[in-house]
Amino acid sequence: MLDAAGIEHEVTSGTTRIMCAVPSITELLFELGLGDKVVGRTGFCFHPKDEVKRVPKIGGTKDFDLEKLRLLRPTHLIVNVDENPKELVDSAREFIPNIVVTHPLGPKDNVSLYQLMGYLFRATEQAKRLTELFLRSYQSAIDQTSQLNRERVLYLIWKKPWMTIGQDTYIARVLASVGYDQIELNSPIRYPEIKVECLAGKVDHILLSTEPFAFRRRDVLELEAAVCLSGKPRVSLIDGEMTSWYGSRAIQGYDYLAAFRAA
């Protein structure tokens, strides 16, 4: 799930310079009290809103600028298997001594993520606090949703073409933990395209995520018209940050999902 490829030395106060290419982990670093060590971010790293304004942006998660990154002189680069291209990370590896690779695949991986960041950057007490908050929120959501009927869902992340998630993803496992079972797809791709025109009888509820595609109410109406009338599933907007952002956001995410599911 997580590793610290290339970690060669112990972090010492005043020397750590972190470039984070993962939006949810940028937020986590600030939550751990490490904001002063973050020297670079992507344009999608916009939480916490006020604090990240001082941190230089060097592009997107898929195409951050290597020359700008080099000028920041980072000691650590934090990346994610799904979000950051391996070729780009390999190029950055040539001049950044420590590459931290993350790949959360389920809710409990948040605990490992807190512990890893806390250990690497000497924030173990803060990591312990977040762990306690997460486990409390997670268990509360499980307790609140366990008596509700499970629903077959289609979670959509993109339009033109319509794209969804595979079951072997962090989002799918988070949804399943509160009773939303992503429908099974005959595709080896983790984020495949899908035809939505005739899902009658196959899905109870279609969830339109607000990110990475910014679905809006008009998309709900369009999809309701596109899906076959017989056995028509419900269509709802769902906050994508609350389902897909691991790290500290997952604590708030489970409170959100418990309320969303109950409603």
N, C-alpha and C positions, 0 to 999 in steps of 0.2 A: 504493500500500500504506500509506504513512504520510505525514502532513503535519503542519505546525505552524501551523495556521490562526490568525492573530491574534497571532503572536509579534512584538512590537513593539520589544523592547529586549533587550540582552544581560543574561544572568543575572549578578548581582553577589553576592558573599559576604554572607550575613546578611540578604538581602532576599527570598529565594525562599521561597514558601509554597505547597506542592503539595497539591491535593486529587486523589486518584486514585480513579476509579470503576471500575477494571479490576483484579480480584483478582490476576491473574498479573503485571501490571505493578507493582502495589504491592510484590510480592515482589522483582521485578527492581530497583526503586529502592533497597530496602534492600541488595540484593546489590551494587549499585554504590556503596554507602557514602553514600547520600542520605537515609537514614532520618530524620535530624534536620530535613530540609526538608519531610517529609510531615506535614501538619496535619489531614488528613481522609481518611476511607476509607469504603467500604461495609461492611455486615455480613458480606459474603462475602469480604472481603479479610482472610483469617485466617492467612496466611503472610507472614513468619516469625512463628510463634506467640507467642513471648515478646516480641519487639520491637514488634509492632503493638498490644499491649495498651494502650500509652500514647496511641495515636492515636484521636481521637474518631470514632465511627461516626455516620453521618448518614442511614441508611436502606439500601435495596438498590440494585442496579445499575439497576433499571428505575424506581425511584421515590425517589431520594435527595431529602432535604428541602432545598428551596432557601433557606428562611429560616435554617436551621441552617448551611447552606453559606455564606451571606452573612456570618454572624457570625464565621466562621473567617478571613475576609479573605484568601482565597487569591490568589496572583498567577498561578497556573497550574492548569488543570483538564485531567486526562488522561482521555480517553474512548476507546471502541471502537465501531465502526460496528454490530457485531452485538449488543453487550451493553447499550448505553445509548441510549434513545430520542432521536431528533433533536430533538423538540419540547422535551424537558427540557434538552438541551444548549443549544439556542437561547435558552431563558430564562436559563440561567446565564451565557450570553455577554453579557448586559446589564450584569453587574457584575464579571465576571472578565476581566481584560485579555488573557490568553493561553490559548487553547484548543488542546490538542494532540490531534489525531485519529489513531487507529491502526486498522489493518485488515489484520493479517497473513493471508495466504492460502496460505502454504506454508512448509516448513521453513527455507529460506534467508532468509525474511523476518525471522527472528530476528536475523540479523546486522545488518540495517538498523535493527531496533528498538534493539539495543544501541547502535549508532552514533548514532542520533537522541537517545536519552536522555543518552548520554555527551556529545554536543555541546551540547545545550541546558543541561545542568546541570553542566558542567565536570567530567566524570568520564570523560574519554577514555581514560585509562590503564586504568581498571577495565573499561571497555567492550571494550578491546582484549584484556584477559585473558579475559573471558567469550567473546568471539568465538573465541579459540583453543581454549578448552575445548569449546565447542559443536561446532566443525568436527571436532575429534578424536572426540567422541562420535558425531556424525552419521556420519562416514565409517566408524567401527568397526562401527556397526549395519548399514550398507549392506554392508560386507564380510562380516559374519557371516550375513546373511540372503539374500544374492544367489544362493546355490546351492540354496536351498529352493524347493519348488514354490509358486507363487503360489496364493492362495486367494481365492475370491469370498466376501465377508463382508457381513453386514448389521449395522451398528453402531447400536444403539438407545440413545436418550437420554431417553426418557420412556415412561410407562405410563398407560393410560386417558386419552387414546388412546395407542397405540404410536406413537412418533415416531422418525425416523431423520435422517440427514444426507444432503445432496446431494453430488455429486462436486466442486462448486465451493466447497469449504470447506477450512479449515486442517486439520481432523481427517482428512478423506478423503485429503488429499495426504500427511500424515504417515504414515497407515496404508499408503498405496500405496508409500511409499519403503522400507518393510520387507516388501513382498510381500503385503499385504492390500488387495485391490481392492474397494472399496465397490460394491455392485451398482448398475447404472444404473436410474434411476427416471424415469418419465414425469411429471415435475412441475417447474414453474418455481420452486417454493418451495425455499429452501435447507435448511429443516428441516421436511420434510413428514410427515404422518401416513401410516401404512402398515398393511395387513392382513397379519398374520403366520401366519394359520391354515393356509395351504397354500403353502409355499415349496419344496416338493419339487423337486429338480433345478435350482433357481435359485440356491442359496447353499450354500457348504460349511461356513460357520462363522458363528454369530450371536454377536456381542459385546455384552454388557450393560454399559454404562458405569456407574461408581459415582457419576457426576454428569452433569447437574444432578439427575436422579432417582437416589435412592440404591438401586440394584438390589442385591438380596441373593440368597443361595443359594435361597431359596424361589421367587424369580422364575425362576431357571434351571429348576427342576423344573416350574413352571407352563408355561413356554414349551416345554419338551421335550414336554409332554403335548398342547400346542395345535397344534404343527406336525405335518403329515401324516407318517405313519410311513415311507412309501416315500421312500428317498433322504434320510432325516432328517439335517439338519445338526447338527454339534456346537454346544453352547451353553456359553459361558464368561463369567465376570465379568472385566472389565478395568478397571484404575485410570484413571478419567476425567481426573485431573490429569495423568497421564503422557502422555495423547494429545491433550488439548485446551488445556493451559496452555502458551502460548508464553512467551518471556522466559527467565529463568534456569532455570526448571523444565524446559525442553525438554532441557537437558543431561542431567539425571538421567532424563528421559523416554526418551531414545534408548537409554540403558543398559538401562532396564526393558523397552523394546519388543524389543530384541535378544534378551534372555533369554526373554521371553514367547513370541516367535515361534519360537525354537529349541525350546522345551518343547512 
